[in-house]
Amino acid sequence: MTQTAPPTAAEYSREQRRALRVIVVSQVLGGAGMAAGITVGALLAEDLLGSTSLAGLPAALFTIGAALGAAVLGRVCQRFGRRPGLALGNAVAALGSAGVVAGAAARWPVLLLTALFVYGAGTVTGLLARYAGADLAPPERRGRASGTVLFAMTLGAVAGPNLIGPTGSLADAWGLPRLTGPFLLAVAAYTAAALVLLVWLRPDPLLLTQPRETGAGVAGPGSGPHGPGRAAPGVITGATVMITAQLVMITVMTMTPVHMTAHGHGTQAVGLVIALHVGAMFLPSPLSGLLADRIGGRRVGAAAGVVLLGAGLSAALAPPASTTLLACTLVLLGVGWNLALLGGTALITDAAPAENRAAVQGMADVGMSVAGATGGMVSGLVVGGSGYPTLATAAGALALAVIPAVALSNGRRRG
């Protein structure tokens, strides 16, 4: 029987470039959809539920949904490949977005909140795609590959909040609440992203790389001295960095639109601040990925803790009437989160073995989602009881937890 020769290094490189192009297009589309929940989710809940203390509930719901989505999609990718897993995630996000529009239009809180859960389960796809970008990359370039995928979300993610006005007008023309406008955009954007992946992400990058790495005996947490079923230190450290950063970022970001609205800022000002924040979450990705490749994920994660501390303190001290200072604070928050995400991603991708890498990556993102859900639930209660400055100060102090976590890790250093 004739055996097919394995792909050459040049063929792997060519397929990686092709896969990156397809993933980049899907990420631009998905970024526009993701921005909807960040920008108006809390405002929709506050309007429909009539309570500032419950304004953090949408973030909690779509991050709980993201936890479930990360676990399920990680296993789908592991078993069937990145193409069906990522396409499914985008389709679920489109369905959830449509449900949010329907729930808000009917003023039915149960439908709105259920749809936000489904929306969250799908939006996690945008973050999981960073792992797909690194599948075919050589180890010394995995950080940059992941960074390229996250950077691609910037165009859509920044454009989305700035389209609050036009999409709100469209929603109004269709007899829908103006705040559902960004979710109308999300329905179209996520549907298009799912189709792009389903049609063009061939061959599947994860399925293509598994035989090469398995055959080469790439070590991982189940095959090294740590023993079967035990996570390597690199996985634990990377997950700790990402989980802490997610908790800090969600708590501050979720309540900033509510804080601004309470102090007289209009929706366009809120949209601008959140657009700058989302841009800072993804725009530095190529640089953060390069740093992870050059100096290692551990050092990048430690730097993220310091930046997030600064973001929390500046949010607490910024005058509520100053759009400029609030925008600078949210930019700093986004940069710190980006450093943590790329540093943690590098650590996890290096430590996880090829035979269960996608599942391990998915479970790490489950932890991020659970942290985000916790932040979303607590944030509204803290602001309602003690105020936004207290929330921001506590979040900044919590960010320092990543530094001892990195320092105490005995995981393998990169670079």
C-alpha positions in Angstrom: 0.0 0.0 0.0 1.3 3.4 -0.9 2.0 5.8 2.0 1.6 9.5 1.7 4.8 11.4 2.5 4.5 13.8 5.4 4.4 17.5 4.6 7.8 19.2 4.3 8.8 22.2 6.4 8.1 24.5 3.5 4.6 23.0 3.1 3.9 23.5 6.8 5.0 27.1 6.5 2.8 27.7 3.5 -0.3 26.1 5.2 0.3 28.2 8.3 0.3 31.4 6.3 -2.9 30.3 4.5 -4.6 29.3 7.8 -3.6 32.6 9.4 -5.2 34.5 6.5 -8.5 32.7 6.9 -8.5 33.1 10.7 -7.6 36.8 10.5 -10.7 37.4 8.3 -12.9 35.6 10.7 -11.4 37.5 13.6 -12.1 40.9 12.1 -15.8 39.9 11.7 -16.0 38.3 15.1 -14.4 41.3 16.8 -17.3 43.5 15.7 -19.8 41.1 17.2 -17.9 40.7 20.4 -17.9 44.5 21.0 -21.7 44.5 21.3 -21.8 42.8 24.7 -19.0 44.8 26.1 -20.5 48.1 25.0 -24.2 47.9 25.7 -24.8 44.7 27.6 -24.7 46.3 31.0 -26.8 49.3 29.8 -29.5 46.9 28.4 -29.7 45.1 31.7 -29.9 48.3 33.7 -32.7 49.5 31.5 -34.7 46.3 31.5 -34.1 45.3 35.1 -34.2 48.9 36.5 -31.3 48.3 38.9 -27.6 49.4 38.8 -26.7 46.6 41.2 -27.8 44.1 38.5 -26.0 45.9 35.7 -23.1 43.5 36.0 -25.4 40.5 35.4 -24.9 40.4 31.6 -21.2 40.2 32.0 -21.6 37.4 34.5 -24.0 35.5 32.2 -22.0 35.7 29.0 -18.8 34.9 30.9 -20.5 31.8 32.5 -21.6 31.0 29.0 -18.0 31.5 27.8 -16.9 29.0 30.4 -19.2 26.3 29.0 -18.3 27.3 25.5 -14.6 27.1 26.1 -14.9 23.6 27.6 -17.1 22.3 24.8 -15.4 24.0 21.9 -12.0 22.9 23.2 -13.1 19.3 23.1 -14.7 19.7 19.7 -11.5 21.1 18.4 -9.5 18.3 20.0 -11.7 15.6 18.4 -12.7 17.1 15.1 -10.3 19.9 14.5 -10.2 23.7 14.7 -12.5 24.3 11.6 -15.7 22.7 13.0 -15.0 23.9 16.5 -14.4 27.6 15.6 -17.2 27.7 13.0 -19.7 26.2 15.6 -18.7 28.8 18.2 -19.3 31.7 15.8 -22.7 30.3 14.8 -23.7 30.0 18.5 -22.7 33.6 19.0 -24.9 34.7 16.1 -27.8 32.8 17.6 -27.3 34.4 21.0 -27.1 37.9 19.5 -30.4 37.3 17.8 -31.9 36.2 21.1 -30.7 39.4 22.8 -32.4 41.5 20.2 -35.7 39.5 20.6 -35.5 39.6 24.4 -34.9 43.4 24.5 -37.7 44.1 21.9 -40.2 42.0 23.9 -38.9 43.4 27.2 -38.7 39.9 28.4 -35.8 39.7 30.9 -35.7 35.8 31.0 -35.1 35.7 27.2 -32.6 38.5 27.3 -30.5 36.9 30.0 -30.7 33.4 28.5 -29.6 34.8 25.1 -26.7 36.6 26.8 -25.6 33.2 28.2 -25.7 31.7 24.7 -24.0 34.7 23.2 -21.2 34.3 25.7 -20.8 30.6 24.9 -20.1 31.7 21.3 -18.0 34.8 21.8 -15.2 32.8 23.5 -14.4 31.6 20.0 -12.5 34.8 19.3 -10.0 34.0 22.1 -9.8 30.3 21.3 -8.8 31.2 17.8 -5.4 32.5 19.1 -4.4 28.9 19.7 -5.3 27.9 16.2 -2.9 30.6 14.9 -0.1 29.0 16.7 -0.8 25.4 15.7 1.5 25.3 12.7 4.0 27.8 13.9 7.5 26.8 15.0 8.0 27.1 18.8 10.1 30.2 18.6 7.3 32.0 16.7 4.1 30.8 18.5 3.7 34.0 20.5 3.8 36.2 17.4 1.3 33.9 15.6 -1.1 34.1 18.5 -0.6 37.8 18.6 -1.4 38.1 14.9 -4.8 36.4 15.4 -5.7 38.6 18.4 -4.6 41.7 16.6 -7.0 40.9 13.8 -9.9 41.4 16.2 -8.9 45.0 16.6 -10.5 46.4 13.5 -13.9 44.8 14.2 -13.7 45.3 18.0 -12.8 49.0 17.7 -15.4 49.7 14.9 -18.2 48.0 16.8 -18.6 50.4 19.7 -18.3 53.4 17.4 -21.2 52.1 15.4 -23.6 52.5 18.4 -25.1 55.5 16.7 -25.7 54.1 13.2 -26.8 50.7 14.4 -29.0 52.3 17.0 -30.7 54.3 14.2 -31.2 51.1 12.2 -32.7 49.4 15.2 -35.0 52.3 15.8 -36.1 52.3 12.1 -37.0 48.6 12.5 -39.1 49.4 15.6 -36.5 47.9 18.0 -34.8 49.5 21.1 -31.8 51.6 20.1 -29.4 49.7 22.4 -30.0 46.5 20.4 -28.3 48.0 17.4 -24.8 46.6 18.2 -26.4 43.1 18.6 -28.0 43.4 15.1 -24.4 43.9 13.8 -23.3 40.9 15.9 -25.8 38.6 14.2 -24.4 39.5 10.7 -20.8 39.5 11.8 -20.8 36.2 13.6 -22.7 34.5 10.8 -20.2 35.7 8.2 -17.3 34.6 10.4 -18.7 31.1 10.8 -19.1 30.7 7.0 -15.5 31.9 6.4 -14.1 29.3 8.7 -16.3 26.5 7.5 -15.6 27.1 3.8 -11.9 28.1 3.8 -10.1 26.8 6.8 -8.8 23.7 5.0 -6.6 21.7 5.8 -7.3 21.9 9.4 -4.3 23.4 11.2 -4.6 21.3 14.4 -5.1 18.0 12.6 -2.2 18.8 10.3 0.2 19.5 13.1 -0.7 16.6 15.5 1.1 13.8 13.6 4.3 15.9 13.3 4.5 16.8 17.0 3.3 13.4 18.2 5.8 11.6 16.0 8.6 13.9 17.1 7.9 13.0 20.7 7.0 16.5 21.9 6.8 16.4 25.7 3.8 17.6 27.7 2.2 17.4 31.0 1.0 13.9 30.6 4.3 12.5 29.3 7.0 14.1 31.4 8.1 13.8 35.0 4.9 15.3 36.2 3.1 12.1 35.3 -0.3 11.3 33.6 -3.2 13.6 34.5 -1.1 16.2 36.3 -0.7 19.7 34.8 2.8 20.9 34.1 3.9 24.0 36.0 3.8 26.0 32.8 0.1 25.3 32.3 -0.7 26.2 35.9 1.3 29.5 35.8 -0.1 30.5 32.4 -3.7 29.8 33.6 -3.1 31.8 36.8 -1.8 34.8 34.9 -4.8 34.8 32.5 -7.4 34.1 35.1 -6.3 36.9 37.4 -6.1 39.4 34.5 -9.5 38.4 33.3 -11.0 39.0 36.7 -9.4 42.4 37.1 -10.3 43.5 33.6 -14.0 42.4 33.7 -14.7 44.0 37.0 -13.5 47.4 35.9 -14.6 47.3 32.3 -18.1 46.1 33.0 -19.0 49.0 35.3 -17.2 51.8 33.5 -20.2 52.4 31.1 -22.6 52.5 34.1 -20.2 54.8 36.0 -19.9 57.2 33.0 -23.6 57.2 32.3 -24.3 58.1 36.0 -22.1 61.1 35.7 -23.7 62.6 32.6 -21.7 61.0 29.7 -23.7 60.2 26.6 -23.7 56.8 24.8 -21.2 58.2 22.1 -18.7 59.1 24.8 -19.1 55.7 26.4 -18.7 54.0 23.1 -15.5 55.9 22.4 -14.0 55.0 25.8 -14.9 51.3 25.4 -13.6 51.3 21.8 -10.2 52.6 22.9 -10.2 50.0 25.7 -11.0 47.1 23.3 -8.4 48.4 20.9 -5.8 48.4 23.7 -6.9 44.8 24.5 -5.9 43.6 21.0 -3.8 46.2 19.3 -0.6 45.5 21.2 -0.9 41.8 20.5 2.0 41.5 17.9 4.4 43.3 20.4 3.2 41.2 23.4 3.6 38.0 21.3 7.1 39.1 20.3 8.0 39.7 23.9 6.6 36.3 24.9 8.9 34.7 22.2 11.9 36.8 23.2 11.8 37.0 27.0 9.3 34.3 27.9 5.7 34.2 29.1 6.7 34.4 32.8 8.3 37.8 32.5 5.5 39.1 30.3 2.9 37.9 32.8 4.7 39.6 35.7 4.8 42.9 33.7 1.0 42.5 33.2 0.4 42.5 36.9 2.2 45.8 37.4 0.3 47.4 34.5 -3.1 46.2 35.8 -2.3 47.6 39.2 -1.7 51.0 37.6 -4.9 50.7 35.7 -7.0 50.0 38.8 -5.5 52.8 40.8 -5.9 55.3 37.9 -9.5 54.3 37.5 -10.2 54.9 41.1 -8.6 58.4 41.0 -9.8 59.6 37.6 -12.4 62.4 37.9 -15.8 61.0 36.8 -16.4 64.0 34.5 -13.2 63.5 32.6 -13.7 61.4 29.4 -10.0 61.7 28.6 -8.7 60.3 31.9 -11.3 57.5 31.9 -10.2 56.6 28.4 -6.5 56.6 29.4 -7.4 54.3 32.3 -9.3 51.9 30.2 -6.5 51.8 27.6 -4.0 50.9 30.4 -6.4 48.2 31.5 -6.6 46.8 28.0 -2.8 46.7 27.6 -2.3 44.9 30.9 -4.9 42.3 30.0 -3.2 41.8 26.6 0.2 41.2 28.2 -1.3 38.7 30.5 -3.2 36.9 27.8 -0.2 36.5 25.4 2.2 35.6 28.2 -0.2 33.0 29.6 -1.0 31.6 26.2 2.7 31.1 25.5 3.2 29.2 28.7 0.2 26.9 28.1 0.9 26.2 24.5 4.5 25.2 25.2 3.6 23.0 28.2 0.6 21.2 26.7 1.2 18.0 24.6 0.0 17.8 21.0 -2.3 14.9 21.8 -4.6 16.9 24.1 -3.4 20.5 23.6 -6.8 21.9 22.4 -8.6 20.4 25.4 -6.0 21.8 27.8 -6.2 25.2 26.2 -10.0 25.1 26.3 -10.0 24.3 30.1 -7.6 27.2 30.7 -10.0 29.5 29.0 -12.8 28.0 31.2 -10.9 29.3 34.2 -10.8 32.8 32.5 -14.5 32.7 31.9 -15.3 31.7 35.5 -13.2 34.5 36.7 -14.9 36.9 34.4 -18.3 35.7 35.6 -17.3 36.3 39.2 -16.1 39.8 38.4 -19.3 40.5 36.5 -21.5 39.4 39.4 -19.5 41.2 42.1 -18.9 44.4 40.2 -22.4 45.7 40.2 -22.9 44.9 43.9 -19.7 46.6 44.9 -20.5 49.8 42.8 -24.0 49.8 44.2 -22.8 49.5 47.8 -19.4 51.2 47.9 -18.9 53.0 44.6 -16.7 52.7 41.5 -13.4 53.9 43.0 -13.6 51.1 45.6 -14.1 48.5 42.9 -11.3 49.8 40.8 -8.9 50.0 43.8 -9.6 46.4 44.8 -9.2 45.1 41.3 -5.8 46.8 41.0 -4.6 45.3 44.2 -5.8 41.9 43.1 -3.6 42.2 39.9 -0.5 41.9 42.0 -1.3 38.3 42.7 0.2 37.3 39.3 3.7 38.4 40.4 4.1 35.8 43.3 2.4 33.2 41.1 5.0 33.7 38.4 7.9 34.0 40.9 7.0 30.7 42.7 6.5 28.7 39.5 9.3 26.3 38.7 7.9 25.8 35.1 10.2 25.7 32.1 11.3 29.2 31.0 11.1 30.2 27.4 13.9 32.3 25.8 
